[in-house]
Amino acid sequence: MPGIPANITIEGRTPATIKGRVAPLIDTAEAARGGYRAGDNSSVSLIFSDNFNDQTDWAPLDSSFGAATFRWDGDVMPVGWDAAYNDLDRYSANKNIRISASDSEDARGGTGRCLKCFRENHYNASFPNQFNSNGTLGKLLTEGLDDIYIEFYIKFSPGWTYSDGVNANSKLFRVFSSPGEISEFWSAFGGQQGPLFFWAWVDDANFGVRNALEFRGGPYGENYNATNYADTFLTGLGRGLVSLGDASMNWTSDLQGALSTGATPVVADLVNGGSLPSSGNVTHAQVYGSVWHKIAFRLKMNSAPNEPDGIFQQFLNDQLIVDSLTVRWTGPTSEPMPKWNAVAFGGNDRFGDAPDSGASWVNDDEREEWYVIDDVKVYSGLPEGLV
């Protein structure tokens, strides 16, 4: 098969759990730069893949707060990626995202490279709820998809602060519809994203670690309208939506019998052994610890404007843990129907609380923590063998 590098095998024959030295697979020949459009004889194809091993060292350009950079503007990007956003930390010169051979021991398998995202601790009494850091890397899929499945591995740094009676929030991943190669790729508030989905790590002072699922609707430009996304747009998650469309799910009672089949997923308790309890609060250490977890999301667009037949599914280590089969990703004004064409990793971090709140760190400590992303794959639908 001409054009396929010798170190790449057809999707479906490379074990998904093995971290090999495979170059990124790109969705178009124009952007291939050494990759190829992957697929097989089924209706589901591997659209994009990167394990970061063959990337060169990369970090966003030096710039001031709030800098967006784009491949289509001539900015340097990791091979196969298209957009980056980096806030140099408001209180230091630290960058908040990178790919580096120096992080090889933190990559999956203890070798190669990975995407490392940092959060910076700082408390500002004038803006106590501000996001202090932000590092994000994004991919624009040239051909949008009605049905998209994204899987990746994530690991949090040892000593990740999670339980000191305060609140913290880190946006980890998003998938959305973007109107294309424009500078508004990252623009959400009043911008052109929509519909979109965020997954965030959240620790609540009163309710423990959360599985934070955040939904915004379409069409373009309406995704942050507070009246746009409500419980009526998405049912059956196990918890209702609040604010602009957020489901702050716990890892216990919200999972009980909540799958569309009526089943309850079993999530391992990494501290006490066995599975997580059916009620009460749990900690970051119980759910995530500092080990690798395979995370995946499947989003299928509703078939027509306002039609409640879209799909949302979340998988943890290949087990379905949250789903809804009645999603209206778009409302009645969404013509033409948008497609999923963008994914991104990283995002804003709120990590810093008043010194008298019980927080473990004060500003002078310049506390920095990280999580790493590895073995990213994007498919045109749900791969065979999951559900």
RAFENGI-V461939 format. One record per residue. N is the residue number from 1. RES is the residue in three letters. PSI is psi in whole degrees, -180 to 180 (999 if undefined). OMEGA is omega in whole degrees, -180 to 180 (none if undefined). NEAR is the number of other C-alpha atoms within 12 Angstrom. Layout:
n & res & psi & omega & near
N & RES & PSI & OMEGA & NEAR
N & RES & PSI & OMEGA & NEAR
This chain:
n & res & psi & omega & near
1 & MET & 103 & -173 & 10
2 & PRO & 149 & 175 & 8
3 & GLY & -8 & -180 & 16
4 & ILE & 121 & 178 & 24
5 & PRO & 150 & -175 & 21
6 & ALA & -24 & -177 & 15
7 & ASN & 13 & -180 & 17
8 & ILE & 135 & 173 & 27
9 & THR & 159 & -178 & 26
10 & ILE & 138 & 176 & 26
11 & GLU & 138 & -177 & 29
12 & GLY & -15 & 178 & 21
13 & ARG & -12 & 175 & 14
14 & THR & 119 & -178 & 18
15 & PRO & 130 & -176 & 14
16 & ALA & -19 & -175 & 27
17 & THR & 1 & -178 & 23
18 & ILE & 129 & 177 & 15
19 & LYS & 101 & 180 & 28
20 & GLY & 175 & 180 & 28
21 & ARG & 79 & -178 & 26
22 & VAL & 126 & 180 & 34
23 & ALA & 157 & 179 & 34
24 & PRO & 140 & 175 & 40
25 & LEU & 128 & -170 & 42
26 & ILE & 154 & -170 & 34
27 & ASP & -12 & 177 & 36
28 & THR & 153 & 179 & 22
29 & ALA & -36 & -178 & 19
30 & GLU & -36 & -177 & 13
31 & ALA & 8 & -168 & 24
32 & ALA & -48 & 179 & 25
33 & ARG & 45 & 177 & 22
34 & GLY & -8 & 179 & 25
35 & GLY & -160 & 178 & 32
36 & TYR & 163 & 177 & 32
37 & ARG & 112 & -174 & 35
38 & ALA & 154 & 177 & 35
39 & GLY & 178 & 175 & 27
40 & ASP & -162 & -176 & 19
41 & ASN & -5 & 179 & 11
42 & SER & 179 & 180 & 16
43 & SER & -8 & 180 & 14
44 & VAL & 128 & -179 & 24
45 & SER & 152 & 171 & 30
46 & LEU & 116 & -174 & 38
47 & ILE & -38 & -176 & 43
48 & PHE & 142 & 179 & 43
49 & SER & 138 & 175 & 44
50 & ASP & 126 & 172 & 41
51 & ASN & 6 & 172 & 40
52 & PHE & -6 & -176 & 41
53 & ASN & -40 & -176 & 34
54 & ASP & 6 & 172 & 30
55 & GLN & 150 & 169 & 28
56 & THR & 164 & 179 & 21
57 & ASP & 138 & -176 & 25
58 & TRP & 144 & 168 & 30
59 & ALA & 156 & -179 & 33
60 & PRO & 161 & 178 & 35
61 & LEU & 148 & 172 & 29
62 & ASP & 130 & -179 & 22
63 & SER & 179 & -178 & 19
64 & SER & -177 & -179 & 19
65 & PHE & 134 & 171 & 24
66 & GLY & 45 & -175 & 28
67 & ALA & 125 & 174 & 27
68 & ALA & 137 & 177 & 34
69 & THR & 151 & -172 & 34
70 & PHE & 141 & 175 & 32
71 & ARG & -42 & -176 & 27
72 & TRP & -11 & 173 & 21
73 & ASP & 5 & 179 & 15
74 & GLY & 6 & 180 & 11
75 & ASP & 151 & -178 & 22
76 & VAL & 126 & 179 & 23
77 & MET & 157 & 168 & 30
78 & PRO & 149 & -178 & 36
79 & VAL & 128 & 177 & 33
80 & GLY & -11 & -180 & 39
81 & TRP & 160 & -168 & 38
82 & ASP & -25 & -173 & 37
83 & ALA & 143 & 176 & 40
84 & ALA & 152 & 175 & 42
85 & TYR & 130 & -178 & 43
86 & ASN & 123 & 166 & 41
87 & ASP & 114 & 165 & 38
88 & LEU & 132 & -175 & 31
89 & ASP & 136 & -176 & 34
90 & ARG & -21 & -172 & 26
91 & TYR & 6 & 177 & 22
92 & SER & 179 & 179 & 22
93 & ALA & 17 & -176 & 18
94 & ASN & 140 & 169 & 32
95 & LYS & 154 & -170 & 37
96 & ASN & 7 & 178 & 45
97 & ILE & 146 & 180 & 42
98 & ARG & 162 & 167 & 38
99 & ILE & 123 & -173 & 38
100 & SER & 140 & 175 & 27
101 & ALA & -21 & 179 & 24
102 & SER & -14 & -180 & 20
103 & ASP & 17 & -173 & 30
104 & SER & -36 & -179 & 24
105 & GLU & -19 & 177 & 17
106 & ASP & -8 & 178 & 32
107 & ALA & 161 & -180 & 34
108 & ARG & 127 & -175 & 36
109 & GLY & -5 & 177 & 24
110 & GLY & 22 & 179 & 19
111 & THR & 163 & 180 & 22
112 & GLY & -147 & -180 & 31
113 & ARG & 168 & 176 & 37
114 & CYS & 173 & 173 & 44
115 & LEU & 119 & -178 & 47
116 & LYS & 129 & -180 & 42
117 & CYS & 135 & -176 & 45
118 & PHE & 150 & 167 & 41
119 & ARG & 142 & -175 & 46
120 & GLU & 128 & 178 & 44
121 & ASN & 129 & 172 & 41
122 & HIS & 142 & 177 & 37
123 & TYR & 129 & 177 & 32
124 & ASN & 113 & -175 & 21
125 & ALA & -27 & -180 & 14
126 & SER & -26 & 180 & 10
127 & PHE & 71 & -171 & 14
128 & PRO & -22 & -178 & 21
129 & ASN & 17 & -176 & 21
130 & GLN & 156 & 174 & 25
131 & PHE & 119 & -172 & 31
132 & ASN & -19 & -177 & 41
133 & SER & 159 & -179 & 42
134 & ASN & 119 & 173 & 41
135 & GLY & 123 & -171 & 47
136 & THR & 140 & 177 & 47
137 & LEU & 129 & -173 & 44
138 & GLY & 157 & 179 & 39
139 & LYS & 127 & 175 & 49
140 & LEU & 122 & 178 & 39
141 & LEU & 118 & -174 & 37
142 & THR & -41 & 176 & 29
143 & GLU & 113 & 180 & 26
144 & GLY & 157 & -176 & 31
145 & LEU & 140 & 170 & 34
146 & ASP & -27 & -176 & 28
147 & ASP & 123 & -177 & 36
148 & ILE & 141 & 177 & 39
149 & TYR & 128 & -179 & 41
150 & ILE & 129 & 176 & 45
151 & GLU & 150 & 178 & 45
152 & PHE & 166 & 176 & 41
153 & TYR & 144 & -179 & 41
154 & ILE & 144 & 176 & 36
155 & LYS & 137 & 179 & 36
156 & PHE & 150 & -178 & 34
157 & SER & 147 & 172 & 29
158 & PRO & 140 & -179 & 20
159 & GLY & 12 & 177 & 19
160 & TRP & 123 & -175 & 32
161 & THR & 125 & -176 & 38
162 & TYR & -16 & -171 & 39
163 & SER & 75 & 175 & 27
164 & ASP & 31 & 175 & 28
165 & GLY & 19 & -179 & 24
166 & VAL & 175 & -179 & 30
167 & ASN & 146 & 175 & 32
168 & ALA & 154 & -174 & 41
169 & ASN & 129 & 174 & 38
170 & SER & 121 & 174 & 44
171 & LYS & 128 & -172 & 35
172 & LEU & -34 & -170 & 44
173 & PHE & 149 & 174 & 40
174 & ARG & 153 & 171 & 43
175 & VAL & 139 & -173 & 48
176 & PHE & 178 & 174 & 50
177 & SER & 125 & -179 & 49
178 & SER & 144 & -180 & 40
179 & PRO & -2 & 174 & 32
180 & GLY & -157 & -175 & 29
181 & GLU & 82 & -180 & 24
182 & ILE & 162 & -179 & 21
183 & SER & -10 & 178 & 24
184 & GLU & 13 & 179 & 25
185 & PHE & -41 & -178 & 39
186 & TRP & 0 & -173 & 44
187 & SER & 115 & -179 & 26
188 & ALA & -63 & 180 & 28
189 & PHE & 111 & -179 & 19
190 & GLY & 8 & -177 & 17
191 & GLY & -155 & -170 & 24
192 & GLN & 8 & 174 & 30
193 & GLN & 149 & 174 & 40
194 & GLY & 133 & -3 & 45
195 & PRO & 167 & 177 & 47
196 & LEU & 162 & 179 & 46
197 & PHE & 132 & 174 & 42
198 & PHE & 146 & 165 & 37
199 & TRP & 130 & -175 & 35
200 & ALA & 149 & 169 & 30
201 & TRP & 125 & -180 & 41
202 & VAL & 135 & 170 & 37
203 & ASP & 125 & -177 & 37
204 & ASP & 136 & -177 & 28
205 & ALA & -30 & -175 & 23
206 & ASN & -20 & -169 & 20
207 & PHE & 14 & 173 & 28
208 & GLY & -168 & -178 & 33
209 & VAL & 143 & -176 & 37
210 & ARG & 154 & 167 & 40
211 & ASN & 91 & -169 & 42
212 & ALA & 110 & 179 & 37
213 & LEU & 123 & -173 & 38
214 & GLU & 120 & -173 & 39
215 & PHE & 136 & 173 & 43
216 & ARG & 141 & -173 & 46
217 & GLY & -174 & 178 & 49
218 & GLY & 180 & 9 & 43
219 & PRO & -169 & -176 & 37
220 & TYR & 137 & 174 & 38
221 & GLY & -5 & -178 & 29
222 & GLU & 6 & -168 & 30
223 & ASN & -24 & 180 & 36
224 & TYR & 20 & 173 & 31
225 & ASN & 120 & -173 & 25
226 & ALA & -23 & 180 & 19
227 & THR & 2 & -171 & 20
228 & ASN & -31 & -175 & 33
229 & TYR & 114 & -176 & 37
230 & ALA & -179 & -178 & 30
231 & ASP & -31 & -178 & 29
232 & THR & -16 & 180 & 24
233 & PHE & -14 & -177 & 38
234 & LEU & 119 & -177 & 39
235 & THR & 160 & 171 & 30
236 & GLY & 10 & -179 & 30
237 & LEU & -31 & -171 & 42
238 & GLY & -10 & 176 & 32
239 & ARG & 142 & -179 & 33
240 & GLY & 167 & -180 & 28
241 & LEU & 147 & 177 & 28
242 & VAL & 171 & 177 & 23
243 & SER & -126 & -177 & 19
244 & LEU & 0 & -180 & 28
245 & GLY & 40 & -175 & 33
246 & ASP & 136 & 173 & 32
247 & ALA & 101 & 180 & 33
248 & SER & 82 & -172 & 32
249 & MET & 140 & 170 & 36
250 & ASN & 179 & -178 & 38
251 & TRP & 15 & -176 & 41
252 & THR & -91 & -172 & 34
253 & SER & -30 & -179 & 24
254 & ASP & -15 & -180 & 31
255 & LEU & -8 & -172 & 33
256 & GLN & 113 & 178 & 28
257 & GLY & 20 & -171 & 22
258 & ALA & -11 & 177 & 28
259 & LEU & 157 & -177 & 28
260 & SER & -23 & 177 & 25
261 & THR & -7 & -174 & 18
262 & GLY & -1 & -178 & 17
263 & ALA & 165 & 177 & 17
264 & THR & 123 & 178 & 27
265 & PRO & 154 & 178 & 32
266 & VAL & 114 & -178 & 28
267 & VAL & 130 & -177 & 31
268 & ALA & 142 & 173 & 26
269 & ASP & 109 & -173 & 22
270 & LEU & -8 & 179 & 22
271 & VAL & -48 & -173 & 19
272 & ASN & -6 & -175 & 15
273 & GLY & 169 & -177 & 13
274 & GLY & -146 & -178 & 13
275 & SER & 164 & 178 & 20
276 & LEU & 150 & 180 & 31
277 & PRO & 167 & -178 & 28
278 & SER & -4 & 179 & 21
279 & SER & 169 & 178 & 16
280 & GLY & -175 & -178 & 19
281 & ASN & 150 & 174 & 27
282 & VAL & 165 & -176 & 36
283 & THR & 167 & 174 & 35
284 & HIS & -41 & -179 & 36
285 & ALA & -36 & 180 & 29
286 & GLN & -38 & -175 & 28
287 & VAL & -48 & -171 & 38
288 & TYR & -41 & -173 & 36
289 & GLY & -144 & 176 & 27
290 & SER & 44 & 179 & 23
291 & VAL & 165 & -179 & 27
292 & TRP & 139 & 172 & 29
293 & HIS & 139 & 174 & 30
294 & LYS & 121 & -180 & 29
295 & ILE & 141 & 178 & 33
296 & ALA & 150 & 177 & 38
297 & PHE & 140 & 174 & 44
298 & ARG & 127 & 179 & 41
299 & LEU & 121 & 177 & 45
300 & LYS & 126 & -178 & 40
301 & MET & 146 & 174 & 43
302 & ASN & 153 & -169 & 35
303 & SER & -22 & -179 & 26
304 & ALA & 162 & -180 & 24
305 & PRO & 130 & 175 & 25
306 & ASN & 7 & -180 & 28
307 & GLU & 125 & -175 & 24
308 & PRO & 58 & -179 & 27
309 & ASP & 17 & 174 & 23
310 & GLY & 168 & -176 & 32
311 & ILE & 140 & 168 & 34
312 & PHE & 130 & 177 & 43
313 & GLN & 138 & 174 & 37
314 & GLN & 134 & -180 & 37
315 & PHE & 141 & 173 & 31
316 & LEU & 117 & -179 & 30
317 & ASN & 46 & 176 & 27
318 & ASP & 11 & 175 & 30
319 & GLN & 130 & 175 & 25
320 & LEU & 124 & -178 & 31
321 & ILE & -24 & 179 & 40
322 & VAL & 139 & 174 & 43
323 & ASP & 160 & 170 & 39
324 & SER & 134 & 180 & 35
325 & LEU & 15 & -176 & 29
326 & THR & 44 & -174 & 28
327 & VAL & 132 & 168 & 36
328 & ARG & 90 & 179 & 40
329 & TRP & -27 & 179 & 53
330 & THR & 151 & 179 & 44
331 & GLY & -164 & -172 & 36
332 & PRO & -15 & -176 & 21
333 & THR & 11 & -172 & 21
334 & SER & 73 & 173 & 27
335 & GLU & 129 & -3 & 16
336 & PRO & 160 & -179 & 16
337 & MET & 134 & 178 & 30
338 & PRO & 166 & 176 & 38
339 & LYS & 155 & 175 & 39
340 & TRP & 121 & -178 & 44
341 & ASN & 15 & 180 & 41
342 & ALA & 139 & 173 & 42
343 & VAL & 154 & -180 & 46
344 & ALA & 152 & 179 & 40
345 & PHE & 147 & -176 & 47
346 & GLY & -173 & 180 & 40
347 & GLY & -174 & -176 & 38
348 & ASN & 152 & 179 & 40
349 & ASP & 127 & 171 & 38
350 & ARG & 106 & -174 & 35
351 & PHE & 93 & -180 & 45
352 & GLY & 127 & -179 & 43
353 & ASP & 163 & -176 & 34
354 & ALA & 142 & -178 & 25
355 & PRO & -27 & -179 & 22
356 & ASP & 11 & -176 & 15
357 & SER & -8 & -175 & 17
358 & GLY & 5 & -180 & 17
359 & ALA & 150 & -178 & 26
360 & SER & -24 & -171 & 26
361 & TRP & 146 & 173 & 27
362 & VAL & 166 & -173 & 22
363 & ASN & -39 & -176 & 23
364 & ASP & -20 & 178 & 16
365 & ASP & -21 & -176 & 16
366 & GLU & 48 & -177 & 23
367 & ARG & 129 & 178 & 27
368 & GLU & 130 & 178 & 32
369 & GLU & 164 & -174 & 32
370 & TRP & 162 & 165 & 37
371 & TYR & 157 & -178 & 44
372 & VAL & 147 & 178 & 43
373 & ILE & 139 & -180 & 42
374 & ASP & 162 & 174 & 43
375 & ASP & 63 & -180 & 41
376 & VAL & 135 & 175 & 43
377 & LYS & 140 & 178 & 41
378 & VAL & 127 & -180 & 45
379 & TYR & 158 & 177 & 43
380 & SER & 55 & -179 & 37
381 & GLY & -180 & -176 & 34
382 & LEU & 120 & 178 & 33
383 & PRO & 154 & -180 & 30
384 & GLU & 141 & 173 & 18
385 & GLY & -5 & -180 & 10
386 & LEU & -60 & 179 & 20
387 & VAL & 999 & none & 17
